[in-house]
Amino acid sequence: MYWQSIIIIFSPLVGAVTLLLKDKCTNIASSIIANLSIGISMLLSLWLFISYISGHNFSESHTLYTWYATSGYTFEIGILADSLTIIMSFIVTFISFFVHMYSITYMSGDKSYKRFFIYTNFFTFSMLFIVFSNNFLQLFIGWELVGLSSYLLIGFWYNKPSAVSANLKAFVVNRVGDIGLLLGVILIFITSNSLSYNDFFDKLPLLRNDTVNLLGLNIDLLPFIALLLFIGAAAKSAQIPLHFWLPDSMEGPTPISALIHAATMVTAGIFMVARLSPLYDLSGYVLDIILVIGVSTALFMGMVALVQNDIKRIIAYSTISQLGYMTAALGASYYSFAIFHLLTHAFFKALLFLCAGSIILKCHHEQDITKMGGLKKIMPITFIAFLIAGISLMGVPSMSGFFSKDLIIDIFKYSDNSIAYYSLVLGVFITTLYTSKIFFKVFFGENQLNIKKRSDLEHNHTLIIPLVVLAIPSAFIGWALFDSVLFNNFFEQSITDNTKLVKFYDLYIYHSVSFFLHSFASLSFAMVTIGLLLSYFLYYKNMNFLEKIGSKFPLLRNLLLNEYGFTHMSNIFIPRHVKKLANLVWVKSDVNIIDNFFVNGTAKLVSFISSKVRVIQTGFLYHYAFTMIIGLLLFLIIFIKF
């Protein structure tokens, strides 16, 4: 396990460094190096995952490197390999590999082809660094590396002002979350004298009744730490009110969108809370806050997707909404359900984005779905792949998204939390509407772009193979892992909710087949059915119906387009204050201190000294000989004196 874990983590980094050091590297060589390095990690992760579900259970923690050790304190880089690590590693590497394969053709015409693969490899390494961490220091380092690499990827086309604005917004918002994460880690270190997960978890019973003084108020220590850490998670996983950076991240290439939204960055927050489940189980009111934020995000961000016409932005808002479902499960302390939905969501969301990428390529980089149409016959493989991913996102029974999403909804159904239950059920209806909107607008109706011939893109293996491969788990992985993983003590050694899951399974679920059969009598299925029928009439029979409604209710439409005011908050308040601070730092520190004093000042000093010294450079040999004699005499006088 030790060496396998090391190879999984560092293989993408080796690929990135290799590409970075090769001055002259063809596109073919770049793609081979990048895909090979990710492929090695993917195969090893897949092997470990299959081994684990086959019964070879293990949980290992090793120290890889000790940075600093003193009396009572140790700072180290380590590896934690357990069920949560293995399933996350499998998700990250599997999605990353097929995104890389897809990118071979998608990015073929880009001048920065090699740079693209350097960034994506580094991004994958950063996420794996988080996943395999066994201490909070390593978690924070990986957290920042993911933030850095996402900044580079979102702003990949740095000549576009919109891309620069988007990566700056993502960077600033995530730094706000990182402050909370850092403060939480500092408090953990101060109170437990360790940064190790296991050491902290062992001391939780002793810290349960401790308080921290904040502005004269005594606040319970553990809930306060949990809240600070969740601020970091909320920013990374795009939860209200720190969500508004994610739709703008669509400015990067579509494969990057698939990578960020499906397997890396946005899943980091969900993973961290699940990893720290022993802490959150003792955090009381913080779980209620997480629940409210998750339910609100799932419902309200889905509604925003209804008024969007950009295909990538619609899928982006669906990501935020689905992350809300995961966060709601975390708030209910059903951490395994959140991870299970993270797993299924990764496959169908990556598939949706890659389908969107193929559609955009075929439509000459047009992203407005109102300008598309009639692509069913032109792109039949993409049509089928999008259909599978779309109905999985809706939660149609038997699809992977159904198993994970309906489990989360059932938490609140059987716990009598009616507000959360009906909000999430309404979210299913909304999800069906905006997913169907893409489906009918893009693949049916009249072809608006005069694209007549069948797509040559669908004869390109590097574009089609990822779609076909990702479509399989999007349809069937729910069946495959529902009983064997979720309710078979898979997370027993890594997540604290195992006993709760077994009880829930025995009382309400019984097995996957019964869960599937009972779903047809559920309110969620009714919402999917109504949503599909309504979408048929809204988007297929009467294409302009919703536009007419929007024109009659402009205030509601503008409210949704502006994300309930969050758009203005992000564009006006936060950047304005950040810009003021940045200008102050720039003028005072960069211009006055660094440039004028150190850089220009040093140059001026050297120039002044050289101008004075230059006058003694006469070019006559006897002058130099005389100077040497004088210097020698001075040296002898000093030597004799002392």
C-alpha positions as CSV (number, residue, x, y, z in Angstrom):
1,M,0.0,0.0,0.0
2,Y,2.8,2.4,0.9
3,W,4.5,2.4,-2.5
4,Q,1.3,2.2,-4.4
5,S,0.1,5.3,-2.7
6,I,3.3,7.2,-3.4
7,I,3.1,6.4,-7.1
8,I,-0.5,7.4,-7.3
9,I,0.2,10.8,-5.7
10,F,3.4,11.7,-7.5
11,S,3.0,10.2,-10.9
12,P,1.0,13.2,-12.2
13,L,3.6,15.5,-10.7
14,V,6.4,13.6,-12.5
15,G,4.5,14.1,-15.7
16,A,4.0,17.8,-15.1
17,V,7.7,18.3,-14.2
18,T,8.9,16.3,-17.2
19,L,6.8,18.4,-19.6
20,L,8.0,21.6,-17.9
21,L,11.7,20.7,-18.3
22,K,11.4,19.6,-21.9
23,D,12.1,22.7,-24.0
24,K,11.0,21.2,-27.3
25,C,8.1,18.8,-27.0
26,T,5.6,18.0,-29.7
27,N,1.9,17.8,-29.1
28,I,1.9,14.1,-29.4
29,A,4.8,13.7,-26.9
30,S,3.1,16.1,-24.5
31,S,-0.2,14.2,-24.6
32,I,1.6,10.8,-24.2
33,I,3.6,11.9,-21.2
34,A,0.5,13.6,-19.5
35,N,-1.8,10.7,-20.2
36,L,0.7,8.0,-19.2
37,S,1.4,9.6,-15.9
38,I,-2.3,10.0,-15.1
39,G,-3.0,6.5,-16.4
40,I,-0.5,4.9,-14.0
41,S,-2.3,6.6,-11.1
42,M,-5.6,5.6,-12.4
43,L,-4.7,1.9,-12.8
44,L,-3.2,1.7,-9.3
45,S,-6.3,3.5,-7.8
46,L,-8.6,1.1,-9.7
47,W,-6.6,-1.9,-8.4
48,L,-6.8,-0.7,-4.8
49,F,-10.5,0.0,-5.1
50,I,-11.3,-3.4,-6.5
51,S,-9.1,-5.0,-3.9
52,Y,-10.9,-3.2,-1.1
53,I,-14.4,-4.0,-2.2
54,S,-13.3,-7.6,-2.6
55,G,-12.7,-7.9,1.1
56,H,-9.0,-6.8,1.5
57,N,-9.9,-4.1,4.1
58,F,-7.0,-2.0,5.4
59,S,-6.3,1.3,7.0
60,E,-2.7,2.5,7.0
61,S,-1.0,5.7,8.0
62,H,2.7,6.3,7.2
63,T,5.1,9.2,7.6
64,L,6.7,10.0,4.3
65,Y,8.9,13.0,5.3
66,T,9.5,14.9,8.5
67,W,10.0,18.6,8.0
68,Y,10.7,19.6,11.6
69,A,10.6,17.9,14.9
70,T,11.2,19.4,18.4
71,S,10.1,18.6,21.9
72,G,6.4,17.7,21.6
73,Y,5.9,19.0,18.0
74,T,6.3,17.2,14.7
75,F,5.6,18.6,11.2
76,E,5.5,16.0,8.5
77,I,4.2,14.8,5.2
78,G,2.4,11.5,5.5
79,I,0.0,9.1,3.8
80,L,-3.3,7.8,5.0
81,A,-4.8,5.0,3.0
82,D,-8.3,3.9,4.0
83,S,-11.7,3.4,2.3
84,L,-12.4,7.1,2.0
85,T,-8.9,7.7,0.5
86,I,-9.3,4.8,-2.0
87,I,-12.7,5.8,-3.3
88,M,-11.7,9.5,-3.7
89,S,-8.4,8.5,-5.4
90,F,-10.4,6.3,-7.8
91,I,-12.8,9.1,-8.6
92,V,-10.1,11.7,-9.1
93,T,-7.7,9.6,-11.3
94,F,-10.5,8.0,-13.3
95,I,-12.2,11.2,-14.3
96,S,-8.8,13.0,-14.8
97,F,-7.5,10.3,-17.1
98,F,-10.5,10.4,-19.5
99,V,-10.6,14.2,-19.4
100,H,-6.9,14.1,-20.4
101,M,-7.7,11.7,-23.2
102,Y,-10.6,13.9,-24.4
103,S,-8.2,16.9,-24.3
104,I,-5.8,15.4,-26.8
105,T,-8.2,16.4,-29.6
106,Y,-10.1,19.2,-28.0
107,M,-6.9,21.2,-27.3
108,S,-5.1,20.2,-30.5
109,G,-5.3,23.6,-32.1
110,D,-4.2,25.6,-29.0
111,K,-0.8,27.2,-29.1
112,S,-0.3,26.4,-25.4
113,Y,-1.0,22.7,-25.7
114,K,1.9,21.6,-23.5
115,R,1.1,24.2,-20.8
116,F,-2.4,22.9,-20.7
117,F,-1.2,19.4,-19.7
118,I,1.3,20.8,-17.2
119,Y,-1.5,22.6,-15.4
120,T,-3.9,19.7,-15.5
121,N,-1.3,17.2,-14.2
122,F,-0.4,19.6,-11.4
123,F,-4.1,20.0,-10.6
124,T,-4.6,16.3,-10.3
125,F,-1.5,15.9,-8.1
126,S,-2.7,18.7,-5.8
127,M,-6.0,17.0,-5.3
128,L,-4.4,13.6,-4.6
129,F,-2.1,15.4,-2.1
130,I,-5.2,16.4,-0.2
131,V,-6.9,13.0,-0.5
132,F,-3.9,11.0,0.9
133,S,-3.0,13.5,3.6
134,N,-2.9,12.2,7.2
135,N,-2.5,15.6,8.9
136,F,-3.9,19.1,8.8
137,L,-0.6,20.7,7.6
138,Q,-0.6,18.6,4.5
139,L,-4.3,19.2,4.0
140,F,-3.7,23.0,4.0
141,I,-0.7,22.8,1.6
142,G,-2.7,20.6,-0.8
143,W,-5.7,23.0,-0.4
144,E,-3.5,25.9,-1.5
145,L,-2.0,24.0,-4.3
146,V,-5.5,23.2,-5.6
147,G,-6.3,26.9,-5.4
148,L,-3.2,27.9,-7.3
149,S,-3.7,25.3,-10.0
150,S,-7.4,26.2,-10.4
151,Y,-6.3,29.9,-10.8
152,L,-4.0,28.9,-13.6
153,L,-6.5,26.7,-15.3
154,I,-9.5,29.1,-15.2
155,G,-7.3,31.8,-16.6
156,F,-5.7,29.5,-19.1
157,W,-6.6,31.8,-21.9
158,Y,-5.1,34.8,-20.2
159,N,-5.5,37.1,-23.2
160,K,-9.3,37.1,-22.6
161,P,-10.3,39.8,-20.1
162,S,-13.3,37.7,-18.9
163,A,-10.9,34.7,-18.1
164,V,-8.6,37.0,-16.1
165,S,-11.6,38.4,-14.2
166,A,-12.9,34.9,-13.6
167,N,-9.7,33.4,-12.2
168,L,-9.2,36.5,-10.0
169,K,-12.7,36.1,-8.6
170,A,-12.1,32.4,-7.9
171,F,-8.8,33.2,-6.3
172,V,-10.2,35.9,-4.0
173,V,-13.3,34.0,-2.9
174,N,-11.3,30.9,-2.1
175,R,-8.8,33.0,-0.1
176,V,-11.7,34.1,2.1
177,G,-12.5,30.5,2.7
178,D,-8.9,29.7,3.2
179,I,-8.6,32.2,6.1
180,G,-11.3,30.2,7.9
181,L,-9.5,26.9,7.2
182,L,-6.2,28.3,8.4
183,L,-7.6,29.7,11.6
184,G,-9.3,26.3,12.3
185,V,-6.0,24.5,11.7
186,I,-4.2,26.9,14.0
187,L,-6.8,26.3,16.8
188,I,-6.4,22.5,16.3
189,F,-2.6,22.8,16.7
190,I,-2.9,25.1,19.8
191,T,-5.5,22.9,21.6
192,S,-4.2,19.4,20.7
193,N,-0.5,20.1,20.3
194,S,-0.6,18.1,17.1
195,L,-1.6,18.3,13.5
196,S,-2.2,14.6,13.0
197,Y,-5.8,13.5,12.2
198,N,-5.6,10.5,14.6
199,D,-4.0,12.5,17.4
200,F,-6.7,15.1,17.2
201,F,-9.5,12.6,17.0
202,D,-8.1,10.8,20.1
203,K,-8.2,14.1,22.0
204,L,-11.8,15.0,21.0
205,P,-13.4,13.6,24.2
206,L,-11.0,15.7,26.3
207,L,-11.7,18.9,24.2
208,R,-15.5,18.4,24.2
209,N,-16.2,20.8,27.0
210,D,-13.5,23.3,26.3
211,T,-14.3,26.9,25.3
212,V,-12.5,29.7,23.5
213,N,-12.7,33.4,24.4
214,L,-13.7,35.5,21.4
215,L,-14.4,39.2,22.0
216,G,-15.2,38.5,25.6
217,L,-17.6,35.6,24.8
218,N,-16.9,32.0,25.7
219,I,-17.6,29.9,22.7
220,D,-17.5,26.1,22.6
221,L,-14.2,25.1,21.1
222,L,-15.1,22.1,18.9
223,P,-18.1,23.7,17.1
224,F,-16.1,26.9,16.6
225,I,-13.2,24.9,15.0
226,A,-15.8,22.9,12.8
227,L,-17.4,26.2,11.7
228,L,-14.0,27.7,10.7
229,L,-13.1,24.6,8.7
230,F,-16.5,24.6,7.0
231,I,-15.9,28.2,5.8
232,G,-13.0,26.8,3.8
233,A,-15.1,23.9,2.6
234,A,-18.0,26.1,1.6
235,A,-15.7,28.3,-0.5
236,K,-14.1,25.3,-2.3
237,S,-17.4,23.5,-2.8
238,A,-19.3,26.7,-3.9
239,Q,-22.0,26.9,-1.2
240,I,-24.1,30.0,-0.6
241,P,-22.8,32.7,0.0
242,L,-19.4,31.8,-1.4
243,H,-20.6,30.1,-4.6
244,F,-20.5,32.9,-7.2
245,W,-17.0,32.2,-8.4
246,L,-17.9,28.8,-9.9
247,P,-20.2,29.8,-12.9
248,D,-17.5,32.2,-14.0
249,S,-14.9,29.4,-14.0
250,M,-16.5,28.3,-17.3
251,E,-14.1,30.8,-19.0
252,G,-11.5,28.0,-19.0
253,P,-11.4,25.3,-21.7
254,T,-14.3,22.8,-21.3
255,P,-12.1,19.8,-20.2
256,I,-11.0,22.0,-17.3
257,S,-14.6,22.7,-16.4
258,A,-15.2,18.9,-16.4
259,L,-12.2,18.4,-14.2
260,I,-13.0,21.1,-11.7
261,H,-16.7,20.4,-11.5
262,A,-16.6,16.6,-11.4
263,A,-13.6,15.2,-9.6
264,T,-11.3,17.8,-8.2
265,M,-11.6,21.2,-6.6
266,V,-15.3,21.4,-5.8
267,T,-15.3,18.0,-4.2
268,A,-12.5,18.9,-1.8
269,G,-14.8,20.6,0.7
270,I,-17.2,17.6,0.8
271,F,-14.3,15.3,1.2
272,M,-12.8,17.3,4.1
273,V,-16.0,17.4,6.1
274,A,-16.4,13.6,5.6
275,R,-12.8,13.0,6.6
276,L,-13.4,15.1,9.8
277,S,-16.7,13.4,10.7
278,P,-15.6,12.6,14.3
279,L,-15.3,16.4,14.8
280,Y,-18.5,17.3,13.1
281,D,-20.5,14.7,15.1
282,L,-19.6,16.7,18.2
283,S,-20.3,20.1,16.7
284,G,-24.0,20.5,17.5
285,Y,-25.4,23.6,15.9
286,V,-22.7,23.7,13.2
287,L,-24.4,20.7,11.5
288,D,-27.7,22.7,11.5
289,I,-25.9,25.5,9.8
290,I,-24.4,23.2,7.2
291,L,-27.8,21.6,6.6
292,V,-29.5,25.0,6.0
293,I,-26.7,26.1,3.6
294,G,-26.9,22.8,1.7
295,V,-30.7,22.8,1.2
296,S,-30.7,26.5,0.3
297,T,-27.9,26.0,-2.3
298,A,-29.6,22.9,-3.8
299,L,-32.9,24.7,-4.3
300,F,-32.0,28.3,-5.1
301,M,-29.0,27.7,-7.4
302,G,-31.1,25.2,-9.4
303,M,-33.6,28.0,-10.0
304,V,-30.9,30.2,-11.3
305,A,-30.1,27.6,-13.9
306,L,-33.6,27.9,-15.4
307,V,-33.0,31.4,-16.8
308,Q,-29.5,30.6,-18.3
309,N,-28.9,30.0,-22.0
310,D,-25.2,29.3,-21.9
311,I,-24.8,25.5,-22.0
312,K,-21.8,25.5,-19.8
313,R,-23.2,27.9,-17.2
314,I,-26.4,25.8,-16.9
315,I,-24.3,22.7,-16.1
316,A,-22.2,24.8,-13.7
317,Y,-25.3,25.9,-11.7
318,S,-26.4,22.2,-11.7
319,T,-23.0,21.4,-10.1
320,I,-23.6,24.0,-7.4
321,S,-27.1,22.6,-6.8
322,Q,-25.9,19.0,-6.6
323,L,-23.1,20.0,-4.2
324,G,-26.0,21.4,-2.1
325,Y,-27.5,17.9,-1.9
326,M,-24.1,16.6,-0.7
327,T,-23.8,19.4,1.9
328,A,-27.3,18.7,3.1
329,A,-26.3,15.1,3.7
330,L,-23.3,16.2,5.6
331,G,-25.5,18.5,7.7
332,A,-27.6,15.5,8.6
333,S,-24.4,13.7,9.5
334,Y,-24.9,11.1,6.8
335,Y,-21.4,11.6,5.5
336,S,-21.3,8.4,3.5
337,F,-24.4,9.4,1.5
338,A,-22.6,12.6,0.6
339,I,-19.6,10.7,-0.6
340,F,-21.8,8.3,-2.6
341,H,-23.5,11.2,-4.4
342,L,-20.1,12.7,-5.0
343,L,-19.1,9.4,-6.6
344,T,-22.1,9.1,-8.9
345,H,-22.1,12.9,-9.7
346,A,-18.5,12.8,-10.8
347,F,-19.2,10.4,-13.7
348,F,-22.4,12.0,-15.1
349,K,-21.2,15.5,-14.6
350,A,-17.9,14.9,-16.3
351,L,-19.9,13.2,-19.1
352,L,-22.2,16.3,-19.4
353,F,-19.3,18.7,-19.7
354,L,-17.5,16.5,-22.3
355,C,-20.7,16.3,-24.3
356,A,-21.1,20.0,-24.0
357,G,-17.5,20.4,-25.3
358,S,-18.2,18.3,-28.4
359,I,-21.4,20.3,-29.0
360,I,-19.5,23.6,-28.7
361,L,-16.8,22.4,-31.1
362,K,-19.4,21.3,-33.6
363,C,-21.3,24.6,-33.3
364,H,-18.2,26.6,-34.0
365,H,-17.6,27.5,-30.3
366,E,-21.2,28.8,-29.9
367,Q,-22.4,28.2,-26.3
368,D,-25.9,29.8,-26.5
369,I,-28.4,26.9,-26.7
370,T,-31.1,29.1,-28.2
371,K,-28.9,29.3,-31.3
372,M,-28.5,25.5,-31.6
373,G,-31.0,22.8,-32.4
374,G,-31.4,19.7,-34.5
375,L,-28.1,18.0,-33.4
376,K,-29.7,14.6,-32.7
377,K,-29.1,13.2,-36.2
378,I,-25.8,15.1,-36.6
379,M,-24.3,13.9,-33.3
380,P,-26.0,10.6,-32.4
381,I,-23.3,9.3,-30.0
382,T,-23.2,12.6,-28.2
383,F,-27.0,12.6,-28.1
384,I,-27.1,9.2,-26.4
385,A,-24.3,10.0,-24.0
386,F,-26.0,13.3,-23.0
387,L,-29.3,11.5,-22.6
388,I,-27.7,9.0,-20.1
389,A,-25.9,11.8,-18.2
390,G,-29.0,14.0,-18.2
391,I,-31.5,11.4,-16.8
392,S,-28.9,10.4,-14.2
393,L,-28.7,14.0,-13.1
394,M,-32.5,14.2,-13.0
395,G,-32.6,11.1,-10.8
396,V,-34.6,8.8,-13.1
397,P,-35.0,5.4,-11.3
398,S,-32.2,2.9,-12.1
399,M,-29.7,5.5,-13.1
400,S,-26.7,6.2,-10.8
401,G,-27.8,9.7,-9.8
402,F,-31.2,8.3,-8.7
403,F,-29.6,6.0,-6.1
404,S,-27.5,8.6,-4.5
405,K,-29.8,11.6,-4.7
406,D,-32.9,9.8,-3.5
407,L,-31.0,8.4,-0.6
408,I,-30.3,11.9,0.5
409,I,-33.9,13.0,0.1
410,D,-35.1,9.9,2.1
411,I,-32.9,11.1,5.0
412,F,-35.3,13.9,5.6
413,K,-38.4,12.0,4.6
414,Y,-37.9,9.5,7.4
415,S,-36.6,12.0,9.9
416,D,-39.7,14.2,9.5
417,N,-37.7,17.2,8.4
418,S,-40.5,18.4,6.1
419,I,-38.9,21.7,5.1
420,A,-35.6,20.1,3.9
421,Y,-37.5,17.2,2.3
422,Y,-39.9,19.3,0.2
423,S,-37.1,21.7,-0.7
424,L,-34.9,18.9,-2.1
425,V,-37.9,17.3,-3.8
426,L,-38.7,20.6,-5.5
427,G,-35.0,20.7,-6.4
428,V,-35.5,17.5,-8.3
429,F,-38.3,19.1,-10.3
430,I,-36.2,22.1,-11.1
431,T,-33.2,19.9,-12.1
432,T,-35.5,18.1,-14.6
433,L,-36.6,21.4,-16.1
434,Y,-33.2,22.9,-16.8
435,T,-31.7,19.6,-17.9
436,S,-34.5,19.0,-20.3
437,K,-34.1,22.6,-21.5
438,I,-30.6,21.8,-22.8
439,F,-31.8,18.5,-24.2
440,F,-34.6,19.8,-26.3
441,K,-33.0,23.1,-27.3
442,V,-29.8,21.4,-28.5
443,F,-30.8,18.1,-30.0
444,F,-34.3,18.8,-31.3
445,G,-36.1,21.6,-33.2
446,E,-34.7,23.5,-36.2
447,N,-30.9,23.7,-36.7
448,Q,-30.1,27.4,-36.2
449,L,-26.5,27.2,-37.3
450,N,-27.1,25.4,-40.7
451,I,-25.0,22.4,-39.6
452,K,-26.0,19.8,-42.1
453,K,-23.5,17.0,-42.3
454,R,-23.0,14.3,-39.7
455,S,-20.3,15.2,-37.2
456,D,-16.8,14.1,-38.0
457,L,-16.0,14.6,-34.3
458,E,-17.8,11.3,-33.6
459,H,-15.2,9.5,-35.6
460,N,-12.4,10.7,-33.4
461,H,-11.5,8.1,-30.9
462,T,-10.0,10.4,-28.2
463,L,-13.3,12.3,-28.1
464,I,-15.7,9.4,-28.3
465,I,-14.0,6.8,-26.0
466,P,-14.3,9.1,-22.9
467,L,-18.0,9.6,-23.6
468,V,-18.7,5.9,-24.0
469,V,-16.6,4.9,-20.9
470,L,-18.1,7.6,-18.7
471,A,-21.7,6.7,-19.8
472,I,-21.3,3.2,-18.4
473,P,-20.8,4.2,-14.7
474,S,-23.3,7.0,-15.2
475,A,-25.9,4.4,-15.8
476,F,-24.9,1.4,-13.7
477,I,-22.5,2.3,-10.9
478,G,-25.4,2.9,-8.5
479,W,-26.5,-0.7,-8.9
480,A,-22.9,-1.9,-8.6
481,L,-22.0,-0.1,-5.4
482,F,-25.3,0.5,-3.6
483,D,-25.3,-2.7,-1.5
484,S,-21.6,-3.8,-1.7
485,V,-20.1,-0.4,-0.8
486,L,-22.5,1.9,0.8
487,F,-24.2,-0.5,3.2
488,N,-21.4,-3.2,3.6
489,N,-19.2,-1.5,6.2
490,F,-17.0,0.0,3.4
491,F,-16.6,3.2,5.3
492,E,-16.4,1.6,8.8
493,Q,-12.8,2.6,9.4
494,S,-12.9,6.1,7.9
495,I,-16.3,7.7,8.6
496,T,-18.3,7.7,11.8
497,D,-21.8,7.1,10.4
498,N,-21.5,3.4,9.8
499,T,-23.9,2.3,12.5
500,K,-26.4,4.9,11.5
501,L,-26.3,3.7,7.8
502,V,-26.8,0.0,8.8
503,K,-29.9,1.0,10.9
504,F,-31.2,3.1,8.1
505,Y,-30.7,0.3,5.6
506,D,-32.5,-2.3,7.8
507,L,-35.4,0.0,8.6
508,Y,-36.2,1.6,5.2
509,I,-34.1,0.3,2.3
510,Y,-33.7,-3.5,2.6
511,H,-31.7,-3.8,-0.7
512,S,-31.2,-2.0,-4.0
513,V,-34.0,-3.8,-5.8
514,S,-36.6,-2.9,-3.2
515,F,-35.3,0.7,-3.2
516,F,-35.6,0.8,-6.9
517,L,-39.2,-0.6,-6.9
518,H,-40.4,1.7,-4.1
519,S,-39.1,4.7,-5.9
520,F,-41.9,4.6,-8.5
521,A,-44.3,5.5,-5.6
522,S,-42.1,8.3,-4.3
523,L,-42.7,12.1,-4.6
524,S,-39.3,12.4,-6.3
525,F,-40.3,10.2,-9.2
526,A,-43.6,12.2,-9.5
527,M,-41.5,15.4,-9.8
528,V,-39.3,13.9,-12.4
529,T,-42.3,12.7,-14.4
530,I,-44.1,16.1,-14.2
531,G,-40.9,17.9,-15.0
532,L,-40.4,15.8,-18.1
533,L,-44.0,16.3,-19.3
534,L,-43.9,20.0,-18.6
535,S,-40.5,20.4,-20.4
536,Y,-41.9,18.6,-23.4
537,F,-44.5,21.3,-23.8
538,L,-42.3,24.2,-22.7
539,Y,-39.2,23.5,-24.8
540,Y,-40.3,21.2,-27.6
541,K,-43.9,22.1,-28.5
542,N,-43.8,25.8,-27.6
543,M,-40.2,27.0,-27.7
544,N,-40.9,30.6,-26.7
545,F,-43.4,30.0,-23.9
546,L,-40.9,30.6,-21.0
547,E,-39.6,33.7,-22.7
548,K,-43.1,35.1,-22.7
549,I,-43.5,34.3,-19.0
550,G,-40.1,36.0,-18.4
551,S,-41.2,39.2,-20.2
552,K,-44.3,39.3,-18.0
553,F,-42.3,38.9,-14.8
554,P,-39.1,40.9,-15.4
555,L,-38.4,41.4,-11.7
556,L,-38.3,37.6,-11.0
557,R,-36.2,37.0,-14.1
558,N,-33.7,39.7,-13.2
559,L,-33.6,38.4,-9.6
560,L,-32.6,34.9,-10.9
561,L,-30.2,36.3,-13.5
562,N,-28.5,38.3,-10.8
563,E,-28.4,35.3,-8.5
564,Y,-30.5,37.0,-5.8
565,G,-28.0,39.9,-5.7
566,F,-24.9,37.8,-5.3
567,T,-23.7,38.8,-8.7
568,H,-23.6,42.5,-7.7
569,M,-22.1,41.6,-4.4
570,S,-19.2,39.8,-6.1
571,N,-18.7,42.4,-8.8
572,I,-19.1,45.5,-6.7
573,F,-18.5,45.0,-3.0
574,I,-15.8,42.4,-2.7
575,P,-13.7,43.4,-5.7
576,R,-14.0,47.1,-4.8
577,H,-12.5,46.6,-1.3
578,V,-10.0,44.1,-2.6
579,K,-8.9,46.5,-5.3
580,K,-8.5,49.3,-2.7
581,L,-6.3,47.0,-0.5
582,A,-4.4,45.8,-3.6
583,N,-3.7,49.4,-4.7
584,L,-2.5,50.3,-1.3
585,V,-0.2,47.3,-1.1
586,W,1.0,47.9,-4.6
587,V,1.8,51.6,-4.1
588,K,3.3,51.3,-0.6
589,S,5.1,48.0,-0.8
590,D,5.6,47.1,-4.4
591,V,6.3,50.5,-6.0
592,N,7.9,52.4,-3.0
593,I,9.7,49.6,-1.2
594,I,10.5,46.8,-3.6
595,D,10.8,48.8,-6.9
596,N,12.1,52.2,-5.7
597,F,14.2,51.2,-2.7
598,F,15.5,47.7,-3.3
599,V,15.5,47.3,-7.1
600,N,16.0,50.8,-8.4
601,G,17.8,51.9,-5.3
602,T,20.4,49.2,-5.6
603,A,20.8,50.0,-9.3
604,K,21.3,53.7,-8.5
605,L,23.8,52.9,-5.7
606,V,25.9,50.6,-8.0
607,S,25.7,53.3,-10.7
608,F,26.9,56.0,-8.3
609,I,29.8,53.9,-7.0
610,S,30.9,52.9,-10.4
611,S,30.8,56.5,-11.6
612,K,33.3,57.4,-8.8
613,V,35.5,54.4,-9.3
614,R,35.6,54.8,-13.0
615,V,37.8,57.9,-12.8
616,I,40.7,55.8,-11.4
617,Q,40.6,53.5,-14.4
618,T,43.2,55.4,-16.5
619,G,44.5,52.5,-18.6
620,F,48.2,53.2,-17.6
621,L,50.1,50.3,-16.2
622,Y,52.3,52.3,-13.8
623,H,49.1,53.8,-12.2
624,Y,47.9,50.2,-11.4
625,A,51.4,49.2,-10.1
626,F,51.5,52.3,-7.9
627,T,48.0,51.4,-6.5
628,M,49.1,47.8,-5.8
629,I,52.2,49.1,-3.9
630,I,50.1,51.5,-1.8
631,G,47.7,48.7,-1.0
632,L,50.4,46.3,0.0
633,L,52.0,48.9,2.3
634,L,48.6,49.5,3.9
635,F,48.1,45.8,4.4
636,L,51.6,45.4,6.0
637,I,51.0,48.4,8.4
638,I,47.7,46.9,9.5
639,F,49.2,43.4,9.9
640,I,52.2,44.7,11.9
641,K,50.0,46.9,14.1
642,F,47.6,44.0,15.1
